Amino acid sequence: MPNESTHHYSYLIDIFSDCFRNSYDTVLVAGDDEPYYQPGSGDEPHKVVFAHGFFASALHETAHWCIAGEQRRQQFDYGYWYEPDGRNEQQQREFEQVERKPQALEWLFSLCAGFKFDVSVDNLSGVEVDRYAFRKEVAQQLKSYLETDSLPPRAKTFAKALCRAFNCEWPSCQMIKD
């Protein structure tokens, strides 16, 4: 498994570019603040912008991009709603429902890069969240992707590239501990 110094976001930027720069005119960019997706215009490529140079944020934002369909990728931040920190119970359930699939892909990418994964409930000042239950849901989603070979194609491409770059084996369901 790679050591901590190998988990620099610049590696992810290069791997993402190798996978998708030419075929999707999309780049991964380290941002200074909150993450977002910016569709390209003119000579500017589409940009997947992750937060504060964090490796985990880059994996997470890449996961969202891998799920977003063609029409969503033409809209700022894929046209999705985002309810900020401080969500009530219903809003948190909706957040977790939407986040289950991208966080499953983020977990896959983490395994492929030899990087520690933890779910993000992203609601520090809202209702108390059952992190364990959400982690189980994300784990089940990832196991389903792997067992049924139903990964989104771009996610599979990126995950395999991460395995090669970080010299990690392709994950199995036994590697997913919920």
C-alpha positions as CSV (number, residue, x, y, z in Angstrom):
1,M,0.0,0.0,0.0
2,P,1.3,3.5,-0.8
3,N,2.6,5.6,2.0
4,E,1.0,9.0,3.0
5,S,3.4,11.0,0.9
6,T,2.0,9.3,-2.3
7,H,-1.5,10.6,-1.6
8,H,-1.0,14.0,-3.0
9,Y,-3.9,15.4,-5.0
10,S,-1.6,16.2,-7.9
11,Y,-1.5,12.5,-8.7
12,L,-5.3,12.4,-8.9
13,I,-5.3,15.4,-11.2
14,D,-2.9,13.6,-13.6
15,I,-4.7,10.3,-13.5
16,F,-8.1,12.0,-14.1
17,S,-6.6,13.9,-17.0
18,D,-5.1,10.8,-18.5
19,C,-8.5,9.1,-18.3
20,F,-10.9,11.9,-19.3
21,R,-9.2,15.1,-20.6
22,N,-9.4,14.1,-24.3
23,S,-12.5,11.9,-24.2
24,Y,-14.7,14.2,-22.1
25,D,-12.8,17.5,-22.2
26,T,-12.9,17.5,-18.4
27,V,-10.2,18.3,-15.9
28,L,-9.9,17.9,-12.1
29,V,-8.9,21.1,-10.4
30,A,-7.8,21.9,-6.8
31,G,-10.0,24.7,-5.5
32,D,-9.6,27.1,-2.6
33,D,-13.1,26.8,-1.1
34,E,-16.2,24.7,-1.6
35,P,-16.2,22.1,-4.3
36,Y,-18.3,22.5,-7.5
37,Y,-18.6,21.4,-11.1
38,Q,-18.3,24.0,-13.9
39,P,-19.3,23.1,-17.4
40,G,-16.9,24.2,-20.0
41,S,-17.4,27.0,-22.4
42,G,-15.5,28.0,-25.5
43,D,-12.0,26.8,-25.2
44,E,-12.4,26.1,-21.5
45,P,-12.8,22.4,-20.5
46,H,-15.4,21.2,-18.0
47,K,-13.9,21.5,-14.4
48,V,-14.5,19.2,-11.5
49,V,-13.3,21.4,-8.6
50,F,-12.5,19.8,-5.3
51,A,-12.0,21.5,-1.9
52,H,-8.8,22.9,-0.4
53,G,-6.5,20.4,-2.1
54,F,-7.9,17.5,-0.1
55,F,-7.2,14.0,-1.6
56,A,-10.6,12.7,-0.2
57,S,-12.5,15.7,-1.7
58,A,-10.9,15.0,-5.1
59,L,-12.1,11.4,-4.9
60,H,-15.6,12.5,-3.8
61,E,-16.1,15.1,-6.5
62,T,-14.8,12.7,-9.1
63,A,-17.4,10.2,-7.9
64,H,-20.2,12.7,-8.5
65,W,-18.8,13.4,-12.0
66,C,-18.8,9.7,-12.8
67,I,-22.5,9.4,-11.9
68,A,-23.7,12.6,-13.6
69,G,-25.3,12.0,-17.0
70,E,-24.7,14.0,-20.2
71,Q,-27.4,16.6,-19.4
72,R,-26.4,17.0,-15.8
73,R,-22.8,17.7,-17.0
74,Q,-24.0,20.7,-18.9
75,Q,-25.2,22.4,-15.7
76,F,-23.3,24.2,-13.0
77,D,-22.9,21.7,-10.1
78,Y,-24.9,19.3,-12.2
79,G,-28.1,21.2,-11.4
80,Y,-28.4,19.5,-8.0
81,W,-29.7,21.1,-4.9
82,Y,-27.5,21.3,-1.9
83,E,-28.9,21.9,1.6
84,P,-26.0,23.2,3.7
85,D,-24.9,22.1,7.2
86,G,-27.7,22.3,9.7
87,R,-30.2,20.0,8.0
88,N,-33.2,18.7,9.8
89,E,-34.1,14.9,9.9
90,Q,-36.0,14.8,6.6
91,Q,-33.3,16.9,4.8
92,Q,-30.6,14.6,6.2
93,R,-32.4,11.5,5.0
94,E,-32.7,13.1,1.5
95,F,-29.0,14.0,1.6
96,E,-28.0,10.4,2.5
97,Q,-30.2,9.0,-0.2
98,V,-28.6,11.2,-2.8
99,E,-25.1,10.6,-1.4
100,R,-25.2,6.8,-1.1
101,K,-24.0,6.1,-4.7
102,P,-21.3,8.8,-5.0
103,Q,-19.9,7.8,-1.6
104,A,-19.9,4.2,-2.6
105,L,-17.8,5.2,-5.6
106,E,-15.6,7.3,-3.4
107,W,-15.0,4.2,-1.2
108,L,-14.1,2.2,-4.3
109,F,-11.7,4.9,-5.4
110,S,-10.1,5.0,-2.0
111,L,-9.6,1.2,-2.0
112,C,-8.1,1.5,-5.5
113,A,-5.7,4.2,-4.2
114,G,-4.8,2.6,-0.9
115,F,-6.4,5.5,0.9
116,K,-8.5,5.5,4.1
117,F,-12.2,6.1,3.5
118,D,-14.9,7.4,5.8
119,V,-18.4,8.4,5.0
120,S,-19.3,12.0,5.1
121,V,-22.6,13.0,6.7
122,D,-21.8,16.6,6.2
123,N,-24.2,17.9,8.9
124,L,-22.2,19.0,11.9
125,S,-24.7,21.5,13.3
126,G,-27.9,19.7,12.3
127,V,-29.7,16.7,13.7
128,E,-27.7,13.9,15.2
129,V,-26.8,11.4,12.4
130,D,-26.4,7.6,12.6
131,R,-23.0,7.4,10.8
132,Y,-22.9,3.6,11.3
133,A,-26.3,3.1,9.5
134,F,-25.3,5.4,6.7
135,R,-21.9,3.6,6.3
136,K,-23.8,0.3,6.1
137,E,-26.0,1.7,3.3
138,V,-22.9,3.0,1.4
139,A,-21.2,-0.4,1.9
140,Q,-24.2,-2.2,0.5
141,Q,-24.2,0.0,-2.5
142,L,-20.6,-0.6,-3.2
143,K,-21.0,-4.4,-2.7
144,S,-23.9,-4.3,-5.2
145,Y,-21.8,-2.4,-7.7
146,L,-19.1,-5.0,-7.4
147,E,-21.2,-8.1,-7.3
148,T,-23.3,-7.1,-10.3
149,D,-20.5,-5.5,-12.3
150,S,-22.8,-2.4,-12.6
151,L,-20.3,0.3,-12.0
152,P,-20.8,3.4,-14.1
153,P,-18.3,3.2,-17.0
154,R,-16.4,6.3,-16.1
155,A,-16.1,5.1,-12.5
156,K,-14.7,1.8,-13.6
157,T,-12.2,3.5,-15.9
158,F,-11.0,5.8,-13.1
159,A,-10.9,3.0,-10.5
160,K,-8.8,0.8,-12.7
161,A,-6.4,3.6,-13.4
162,L,-6.1,4.2,-9.7
163,C,-5.3,0.6,-9.1
164,R,-2.5,0.7,-11.7
165,A,-1.1,4.0,-10.4
166,F,-1.1,3.1,-6.7
167,N,-0.3,-0.6,-7.3
168,C,-3.4,-1.8,-5.5
169,E,-5.5,-4.9,-6.3
170,W,-9.0,-4.6,-7.6
171,P,-11.3,-4.5,-4.6
172,S,-13.5,-7.4,-3.6
173,C,-16.6,-7.4,-1.4
174,Q,-14.6,-8.9,1.4
175,M,-12.5,-5.7,1.5
176,I,-15.6,-3.6,2.4
177,K,-16.0,-3.6,6.1
178,D,-19.2,-1.8,7.2
